[in-house]
Each structure stands twice: as structure tokens, then as C-alpha cells.
Amino acid sequence: MTDNGVSARVSFLTRVLGSSDTWANAPELLLEFCAAFGATAAGLRWPAEGPAVLVAETAPTSNPGFQATMNIPGQPAGLFWAQVPTGVDREFLQLAAQAVAHSPALTRFLGPVAEQARIAQRLDDAARVAGRVAHDLDNVFQGVTGFLALALDVLTSGTPAHQNVREADTAARYGMKFCSQLHELSRGGNARPLPAAVPAALNRESARLAKAFPAIRFAIDAPGDLPAVAVEGGGLQTMLGHLFDNAAEASPKDGTVQVTARLVELAPADLAGYLGRPATGPHVEVRVTDAGPGMTDEAKRRLFVEPFFTTKFRHRGLSLAVIYRMLYSHRGGVQVDTAPGRGTTIRVVFPLAAARVPALEAGRSSGGSVK
């Protein structure tokens, strides 16, 4: 397989996973799949044992075929098939088939699906791609930063050459940070419900934030006696770190980010307002409110559906996708309240580690909608 072939395949996967409006219809999507993978034909049967419902063909062929079962929430199992050249990477083909199955273009063609499960499945597909890409990029960036460090050691500090190499090193480290997020997305579906303390995690974040965002004030209100949550400490720290970084980056200079943590009781009526899989009963809620410009309804709709979507210039996205996937696997939930001109409040709930907890004190809190 040539480098150009790999590039075309990666480009196709990035587009189909990263945008809700890339293709006007499903036939266009299949034709681009054919172009990316060198296929002479591709199509769908829905249900799998039924007749073809969609075919995109560029030329007749006798090359070996590929097929994969496509499972979409709210629909019977279907079959994706393609006539592809010998030697095309089967793992890439499997990833492409799953990405096509959960693409908005195909959803419009087949009809509505269960939105919550669709989001989770799209992120699972994106996570598989992310893990594969991140591994290769890690090797590239480690080599780049290693040789840049050697160059900095022999260049005279303050010279243009030294400054240019330092800028290159900074850019490479941003790339390594993005790779770290790709790994987090890839691993986020693995639940590790070990007990962890939210107040302790908030204290660690407070120390980090003071150095990372000296111009932003973080007002944190968290009782020290909150019960432990069923999220391993490293995963809890990752989620809180992404929440706080997003809030700080959205806030103006000298702005304030409000953070509260409390014990809440979720009633059955509360669950519909969350993305994720929270259950009824007691949870620890962390609420983060920034002083930024807020988001439009369109931006809010795209936050979780498109893993690489971001509203911030020259940023990477992924943070909320990582948070959602980790919460989904740990049976937590996330809720976003935002509007243009009034900032954004993100509310996450974590299940408790203990099988039983004391009854909530009267009037301590309730699990209604974010105000």
C-alpha cells in the first residue's frame, strides 16, 4: 500500500467521524469510500438478508470482495460490502464500515436511530482510530523532540536559531499533548470503578490551575466529607482536568470559573437530561461554570456527536468526547447548559463507590436541571 493510499484512507475516516454535514446523501458517501479505498463498488443490504438498498459503483470488477455486519441502534442488522483490490488493510476496512454505519448521511437515508447509543457508538469508532493513529504519532514526536533537545544544547541561547528551534520544540510538545488526548479517548471505554475522592482531586487540580492559568480565578466549593465515587483516581483527575482547562480557555482574562461539588439524589425524571448512563439514586455532582461567550445551539449539538469538534481557534477538540466516553463506561452522566452571551455550565455526576450511603440530609440538594 502506498503512502498516498494510507493518507486517503485516514482522510476519509477523519471526515466521516469528524463532521455531521460532510456528505449531502449516502450515495455520495459510498462513492468517496470507493475513491479512498480503491473500490470499484460498494453497497448496503438492509436488513442483512434482504435485497440491496444502496449501491455505488464506479466500474464492474472481479476483485475479491469485503463485507461487514453493520449494527445501528434502532435498526435491524445490515450488511456493508465492497469490491476492493487485493492487499487493502482489513482493519482499515472494518473501521470504515463502522464509521459509515454511524454517519449522519446514512442515518438520514435509513431513518432516525437512538441518539444516545449513536453518540456512544460513534465515539467508540473514533476511539479505535485514535488509538491506532496515536501510537504511530508518538514515535514521530519522540524522535522530533529528542533531536530538538540536542540542537538546543549546542545553540547559543538568545540567537535566532536557538529561538526558532525552541518554537519548534513547543509545537512538537503540543502535538504530544494531542497524542495524549487520543490515548485518553482510546482508553476511555474501559471502566475502572475503584473508589476515589472528589475533594482530593479538586485540591490537586487547584494547585495545577494556579500555575497553568495565573490570570483566571478558580472559585472551588467542595465539602471535604463527600463520599468516594466509583471512578479510579487517574480517570477522575483526567475528567476534571479537561473540564477546568476548557472553562479556563473559554473565559476572558481575569475571569472567574465557578466550581462546586455536592451530593445529589437523581430521580427518574432527572435522567433524561443527561448524556451517559446515570441511574437513579445518590451521586456526587461537579458543576463547572465559565465566564466565556457561551455556545450556539448548533455548537452544542455537535459537541459530542463530532469527536474533533471545538469552538476554540487552533484547539484540538476531544476533551468533551473523552469526558463523555469515560462517564458512559463508569455509569456517570454529563449535562451542558449554555447560550450565547451567558457562558457555559457543565455538570457531571459520578456514581458512589459505596453500595449504601446515608440518606441525604433534608434540603441538602436535589438533582433537577442546571439553572
VEXPA-871987 format. One record per residue (C-alpha): residue in one letter; x negated, y negated, z; residue number from 1. Coordinates in nm, 3 decimals. Example, Ala and Ser with C-alpha at 12.3 -4.5 7.8 and 13.67 -1.06 7.14 Angstrom:
# VEXPA-871987
   code        xx        yy        zz   pos
      A    -1.230     0.450     0.780     1
      S    -1.367     0.106     0.714     2
# end
This chain:
# VEXPA-871987
   code        xx        yy        zz   pos
      M     0.000     0.000     0.000     1
      T    -0.141    -0.339    -0.094     2
      D    -0.171    -0.636     0.140     3
      N     0.085    -0.818    -0.073     4
      G     0.325    -0.528    -0.026     5
      V     0.285    -0.540     0.351     6
      S     0.333    -0.916     0.352     7
      A     0.657    -0.888     0.153     8
      R     0.794    -0.625     0.389     9
      V     0.705    -0.824     0.703    10
      S     0.854    -1.137     0.546    11
      F     1.179    -0.954     0.473    12
      L     1.204    -0.817     0.828    13
      T     1.132    -1.161     0.976    14
      R     1.405    -1.321     0.766    15
      V     1.672    -1.060     0.831    16
      L     1.605    -1.066     1.207    17
      G     1.548    -1.438     1.241    18
      S     1.832    -1.622     1.069    19
      S     2.211    -1.600     1.062    20
      D     2.253    -1.781     0.728    21
      T     1.975    -1.636     0.513    22
      W     2.199    -1.449     0.269    23
      A     2.537    -1.554     0.135    24
      N     2.652    -1.193     0.099    25
      A     2.547    -0.832     0.142    26
      P     2.460    -0.763    -0.226    27
      E     2.202    -1.046    -0.216    28
      L     2.056    -0.891     0.100    29
      L     2.018    -0.550    -0.064    30
      L     1.862    -0.698    -0.378    31
      E     1.598    -0.872    -0.166    32
      F     1.535    -0.545     0.017    33
      C     1.471    -0.385    -0.322    34
      A     1.226    -0.661    -0.413    35
      A     1.039    -0.636    -0.081    36
      F     1.007    -0.256    -0.077    37
      G     0.972    -0.193    -0.449    38
      A     1.303    -0.005    -0.451    39
      T     1.489     0.040    -0.777    40
      A     1.824     0.085    -0.599    41
      A     1.975     0.062    -0.251    42
      G     2.324     0.108    -0.121    43
      L     2.564     0.187     0.162    44
      R     2.822     0.455     0.226    45
      W     3.081     0.369     0.487    46
      P     3.163     0.595     0.661    47
      A     2.858     0.813     0.604    48
      E     3.055     1.094     0.441    49
      G     3.263     0.855     0.230    50
      P     3.205     0.704    -0.117    51
      A     2.957     0.426    -0.187    52
      V     3.092     0.087    -0.082    53
      L     2.798    -0.128    -0.190    54
      V     2.517    -0.069    -0.440    55
      A     2.233    -0.299    -0.550    56
      E     2.044    -0.163    -0.849    57
      T     1.753    -0.303    -1.049    58
      A     1.682    -0.005    -1.276    59
      P     1.753     0.370    -1.299    60
      T     1.494     0.584    -1.122    61
      S     1.399     0.939    -1.036    62
      N     1.169     0.845    -0.748    63
      P     1.213     1.012    -0.407    64
      G     1.495     0.865    -0.201    65
      F     1.521     0.737     0.156    66
      Q     1.826     0.739     0.378    67
      A     1.905     0.643     0.736    68
      T     2.214     0.655     0.953    69
      M     2.342     0.310     1.044    70
      N     2.523     0.269     1.374    71
      I     2.713    -0.058     1.421    72
      P     2.929    -0.123     1.730    73
      G     3.297    -0.124     1.639    74
      Q     3.241     0.066     1.312    75
      P     3.206     0.434     1.216    76
      A     2.855     0.556     1.139    77
      G     2.736     0.465     0.791    78
      L     2.453     0.567     0.564    79
      F     2.188     0.340     0.412    80
      W     1.999     0.481     0.113    81
      A     1.729     0.354    -0.121    82
      Q     1.525     0.479    -0.413    83
      V     1.169     0.381    -0.319    84
      P     0.822     0.458    -0.453    85
      T     0.621     0.740    -0.301    86
      G     0.398     0.629    -0.013    87
      V     0.609     0.344     0.127    88
      D     0.573     0.331     0.507    89
      R     0.871     0.523     0.651    90
      E     0.857     0.332     0.979    91
      F     0.895     0.002     0.795    92
      L     1.188     0.152     0.604    93
      Q     1.356     0.262     0.927    94
      L     1.310    -0.085     1.075    95
      A     1.452    -0.244     0.760    96
      A     1.754    -0.013     0.761    97
      Q     1.836    -0.104     1.120    98
      A     1.783    -0.473     1.052    99
      V     2.016    -0.459     0.752   100
      A     2.276    -0.273     0.960   101
      H     2.294    -0.557     1.211   102
      S     2.254    -0.851     0.974   103
      P     2.526    -1.120     0.964   104
      A     2.563    -1.069     0.587   105
      L     2.657    -0.705     0.633   106
      T     2.877    -0.790     0.931   107
      R     3.077    -1.026     0.711   108
      F     3.102    -0.755     0.445   109
      L     3.222    -0.479     0.680   110
      G     3.423    -0.686     0.925   111
      P     3.378    -0.800     1.287   112
      V     3.183    -0.600     1.542   113
      A     3.149    -0.615     1.920   114
      E     2.938    -0.930     1.963   115
      Q     2.768    -0.833     2.289   116
      A     2.650    -0.497     2.163   117
      R     2.548    -0.654     1.832   118
      I     2.321    -0.902     2.009   119
      A     2.161    -0.629     2.217   120
      Q     2.103    -0.413     1.910   121
      R     1.952    -0.698     1.706   122
      L     1.712    -0.775     1.989   123
      D     1.622    -0.407     2.015   124
      D     1.541    -0.405     1.643   125
      A     1.338    -0.724     1.680   126
      A     1.152    -0.576     1.979   127
      R     1.036    -0.277     1.773   128
      V     0.896    -0.508     1.507   129
      A     0.743    -0.736     1.773   130
      G     0.556    -0.453     1.941   131
      R     0.404    -0.335     1.615   132
      V     0.301    -0.683     1.499   133
      A     0.168    -0.794     1.841   134
      H    -0.072    -0.501     1.864   135
      D    -0.239    -0.595     1.534   136
      L    -0.244    -0.968     1.610   137
      D    -0.406    -0.906     1.949   138
      N    -0.710    -0.755     1.779   139
      V    -0.733    -1.052     1.541   140
      F    -0.711    -1.318     1.813   141
      Q    -0.955    -1.140     2.044   142
      G    -1.214    -1.144     1.769   143
      V    -1.147    -1.509     1.683   144
      T    -1.165    -1.634     2.043   145
      G    -1.477    -1.426     2.110   146
      F    -1.674    -1.580     1.825   147
      L    -1.540    -1.930     1.903   148
      A    -1.670    -1.891     2.260   149
      L    -2.014    -1.802     2.125   150
      A    -2.005    -2.105     1.895   151
      L    -1.911    -2.339     2.182   152
      D    -2.210    -2.216     2.381   153
      V    -2.459    -2.324     2.113   154
      L    -2.296    -2.652     2.005   155
      T    -2.375    -2.981     2.177   156
      S    -2.085    -3.098     2.390   157
      G    -1.915    -3.413     2.259   158
      T    -2.021    -3.369     1.897   159
      P    -1.756    -3.348     1.620   160
      A    -1.848    -2.986     1.555   161
      H    -1.801    -2.896     1.922   162
      Q    -1.465    -3.075     1.931   163
      N    -1.344    -2.902     1.615   164
      V    -1.435    -2.558     1.748   165
      R    -1.265    -2.637     2.079   166
      E    -0.945    -2.732     1.893   167
      A    -0.964    -2.406     1.701   168
      D    -1.007    -2.218     2.028   169
      T    -0.700    -2.393     2.174   170
      A    -0.494    -2.299     1.869   171
      A    -0.608    -1.937     1.891   172
      R    -0.508    -1.921     2.257   173
      Y    -0.162    -2.049     2.167   174
      G    -0.150    -1.757     1.925   175
      M    -0.246    -1.519     2.205   176
      K     0.032    -1.664     2.419   177
      F     0.279    -1.594     2.140   178
      C     0.149    -1.236     2.119   179
      S     0.210    -1.206     2.492   180
      Q     0.573    -1.306     2.434   181
      L     0.602    -1.048     2.157   182
      H     0.480    -0.782     2.401   183
      E     0.729    -0.903     2.662   184
      L     1.011    -0.873     2.410   185
      S     0.893    -0.526     2.312   186
      R     0.875    -0.403     2.673   187
      G     1.184    -0.589     2.796   188
      G     1.421    -0.300     2.732   189
      N     1.250    -0.081     2.993   190
      A     1.434    -0.114     3.323   191
      R     1.223    -0.111     3.642   192
      P     1.475    -0.170     3.922   193
      L     1.218    -0.190     4.204   194
      P     1.306    -0.440     4.479   195
      A     1.166    -0.792     4.456   196
      A     1.224    -1.116     4.649   197
      V     1.351    -1.418     4.457   198
      P     1.226    -1.679     4.713   199
      A     0.870    -1.542     4.692   200
      A     0.881    -1.551     4.311   201
      L     1.009    -1.909     4.321   202
      N     0.724    -2.012     4.553   203
      R     0.467    -1.867     4.312   204
      E     0.631    -2.046     4.021   205
      S     0.635    -2.374     4.214   206
      A     0.256    -2.366     4.250   207
      R     0.208    -2.286     3.882   208
      L     0.452    -2.553     3.764   209
      A     0.279    -2.829     3.960   210
      K    -0.034    -2.770     3.751   211
      A     0.132    -2.692     3.418   212
      F     0.384    -2.982     3.423   213
      P     0.247    -3.256     3.652   214
      A     0.489    -3.515     3.505   215
      I     0.800    -3.305     3.580   216
      R     0.955    -3.276     3.925   217
      F     1.100    -2.938     4.022   218
      A     1.361    -2.957     4.299   219
      I     1.392    -2.599     4.427   220
      D     1.659    -2.497     4.679   221
      A     1.641    -2.130     4.777   222
      P     1.720    -1.979     5.121   223
      G     1.439    -1.761     5.246   224
      D     1.676    -1.485     5.358   225
      L     1.817    -1.394     5.016   226
      P     1.839    -1.015     4.972   227
      A     1.600    -0.837     4.739   228
      V     1.704    -0.789     4.378   229
      A     1.674    -0.475     4.165   230
      V     1.414    -0.619     3.926   231
      E     1.043    -0.532     3.955   232
      G     0.836    -0.831     4.068   233
      G     0.644    -0.879     3.744   234
      G     0.962    -0.877     3.535   235
      L     1.132    -1.120     3.774   236
      Q     0.833    -1.354     3.753   237
      T     0.838    -1.335     3.372   238
      M     1.205    -1.430     3.352   239
      L     1.177    -1.717     3.600   240
      G     0.863    -1.844     3.426   241
      H     1.038    -1.860     3.089   242
      L     1.341    -2.034     3.240   243
      F     1.128    -2.300     3.408   244
      D     0.898    -2.354     3.110   245
      N     1.199    -2.406     2.881   246
      A     1.355    -2.654     3.124   247
      A     1.031    -2.850     3.165   248
      E     0.968    -2.864     2.789   249
      A     1.324    -2.991     2.730   250
      S     1.307    -3.260     3.000   251
      P     1.171    -3.612     2.946   252
      K     0.853    -3.730     3.115   253
      D     0.916    -3.794     3.488   254
      G     1.238    -3.593     3.460   255
      T     1.368    -3.355     3.725   256
      V     1.452    -2.988     3.689   257
      Q     1.703    -2.867     3.947   258
      V     1.665    -2.505     4.063   259
      T     1.900    -2.331     4.306   260
      A     1.916    -1.970     4.423   261
      R     2.208    -1.828     4.619   262
      L     2.410    -1.518     4.692   263
      V     2.727    -1.491     4.483   264
      E     3.014    -1.247     4.453   265
      L     3.116    -1.171     4.096   266
      A     3.486    -1.093     4.046   267
      P     3.615    -0.906     3.737   268
      A     3.727    -1.235     3.579   269
      D     3.373    -1.377     3.607   270
      L     3.206    -1.106     3.397   271
      A     3.341    -1.224     3.061   272
      G     3.137    -1.545     3.089   273
      Y     2.803    -1.362     3.092   274
      L     2.582    -1.211     2.828   275
      G     2.424    -0.896     2.964   276
      R     2.571    -0.617     3.175   277
      P     2.651    -0.752     3.522   278
      A     2.903    -0.561     3.734   279
      T     3.142    -0.686     3.998   280
      G     3.004    -0.740     4.346   281
      P     2.720    -0.934     4.511   282
      H     2.429    -1.074     4.307   283
      V     2.154    -1.329     4.352   284
      E     2.211    -1.621     4.119   285
      V     1.935    -1.854     3.997   286
      R     2.056    -2.171     3.829   287
      V     1.816    -2.396     3.634   288
      T     1.932    -2.740     3.513   289
      D     1.712    -2.962     3.296   290
      A     1.737    -3.332     3.212   291
      G     1.699    -3.280     2.839   292
      P     1.918    -3.373     2.542   293
      G     2.133    -3.060     2.555   294
      M     2.227    -2.840     2.261   295
      T     2.496    -2.835     1.996   296
      D     2.749    -2.551     1.971   297
      E     2.564    -2.422     1.665   298
      A     2.232    -2.411     1.852   299
      K     2.396    -2.238     2.148   300
      R     2.549    -1.975     1.918   301
      R     2.210    -1.899     1.764   302
      L     2.012    -1.878     2.092   303
      F     2.042    -1.504     2.147   304
      V     2.153    -1.382     1.804   305
      E     1.831    -1.504     1.641   306
      P     1.525    -1.388     1.840   307
      F     1.287    -1.653     1.695   308
      F     1.528    -1.947     1.710   309
      T     1.416    -2.257     1.901   310
      T     1.537    -2.616     1.929   311
      K     1.189    -2.749     2.011   312
      F     0.944    -2.869     1.745   313
      R     0.643    -2.640     1.688   314
      H     0.752    -2.393     1.954   315
      R     0.785    -2.020     1.922   316
      G     1.134    -1.935     2.048   317
      L     1.160    -1.585     2.204   318
      S     1.190    -1.697     2.569   319
      L     1.567    -1.655     2.598   320
      A     1.553    -1.339     2.388   321
      V     1.302    -1.193     2.638   322
      I     1.518    -1.302     2.932   323
      Y     1.836    -1.160     2.783   324
      R     1.680    -0.825     2.694   325
      M     1.531    -0.782     3.042   326
      L     1.856    -0.879     3.210   327
      Y     2.053    -0.643     2.986   328
      S     1.830    -0.349     3.078   329
      H     1.846    -0.433     3.451   330
      R     2.226    -0.489     3.451   331
      G     2.199    -0.862     3.510   332
      G     2.357    -1.146     3.316   333
      V     2.292    -1.491     3.172   334
      Q     2.522    -1.785     3.108   335
      V     2.441    -2.109     2.922   336
      D     2.624    -2.437     2.979   337
      T     2.510    -2.718     2.752   338
      A     2.631    -3.005     2.539   339
      P     2.459    -3.287     2.351   340
      G     2.358    -3.568     2.587   341
      R     2.408    -3.388     2.918   342
      G     2.125    -3.138     2.949   343
      T     2.138    -2.761     2.983   344
      T     2.215    -2.534     3.276   345
      I     2.110    -2.171     3.251   346
      R     2.249    -1.940     3.513   347
      V     2.115    -1.586     3.561   348
      V     2.243    -1.323     3.803   349
      F     2.039    -1.031     3.933   350
      P     2.189    -0.717     4.093   351
      L     2.088    -0.648     4.450   352
      A     1.838    -0.375     4.531   353
      A     2.029    -0.253     4.836   354
      A     2.317    -0.014     4.786   355
      R     2.513    -0.201     5.051   356
      V     2.485    -0.562     5.164   357
      P     2.657    -0.751     5.444   358
      A     2.984    -0.916     5.350   359
      L     2.937    -1.265     5.215   360
      E     2.999    -1.538     5.462   361
      A     3.320    -1.725     5.402   362
      G     3.267    -2.025     5.180   363
      R     2.902    -1.942     5.107   364
      S     2.955    -1.931     4.731   365
      S     3.175    -1.796     4.453   366
      G     3.098    -1.663     4.107   367
      G     3.304    -1.899     3.891   368
      S     3.194    -2.076     3.577   369
      V     2.899    -2.313     3.569   370
      K     3.010    -2.670     3.630   371
# end
